[in-house]
Amino acid sequence: MSTTITIDAADAIEAAELVAFIETWLAQAAPAVVADFETFAAPYTVLELRAELVGLAASLGASRTEQR
């Protein structure tokens, strides 16, 4: 079963920008931040989280263009 969820275009843009900001911050995070995250979220890694964030930003971007 598939569910369709819609989001206002302006909200999708804002969410995509926030997700991209967090991904960029994580890409430059200090080793202590990475180690702390990976201890907290093991076995999930920062690289996996960043990949998920990139995908989410792309999805939000796609939903923005679909609503035009």
N, C-alpha and C positions, 0 to 999 in steps of 0.2 A: 504494500500500500504506500502510495506516494502522496505527500502533502505539499501543497504550494503555499509559500508564505511570501507576502509582498511587503516591501518597505518603501517609504517615501524616498524619492531620488536624492533629495538634499541630505536626508539621514544616512543613506547608503554611502554617499560621498564622504561625509564626516566620519563615519565608522571606518571606511577604507583608509582614510588618512590617519586615523588613530592607530589602526592595526599596523600600517606601514611604519609609523613612528616607533611603535614598540619593537617591531622587528629590527629596525635600524639600530635602536638602542641596544638590543640584545647582541647584535653583530659586533658592537664595539664594547660590550660589557667587560669589566675587569674579571680576571680569572677567579677572584673570590666570589663574585656574583654567580658566575657559571657553576662553580663548585657547590655553592649554597643551593642553587636551583636543583642541580642534579642529585644532591643529597635529599632534598625535600620531595622531589618528584620521581625518584628512581623507580623504574628503569628508564623513564622518559628523559631525553636529553634536550639541551638547548637547541641543538641542530634540528631535532625533530619538531620542537615547538616553533622554531623559525620557519620551517617548511610548511607547517600548518597555518601559520600567520600569513605567509605569502599566498597560499591557496585561498584563505578566507578573504584577503584583500582582493584577489582576482575575482572571486565569486561576487563580492559586493560591487566591484566595478562592472561585472557582467550584468548584474541586476539593474544597475544604473542605466546601461545602454539599452536594455530590454524595455525599460519603462518610457523611453523617449517616444 
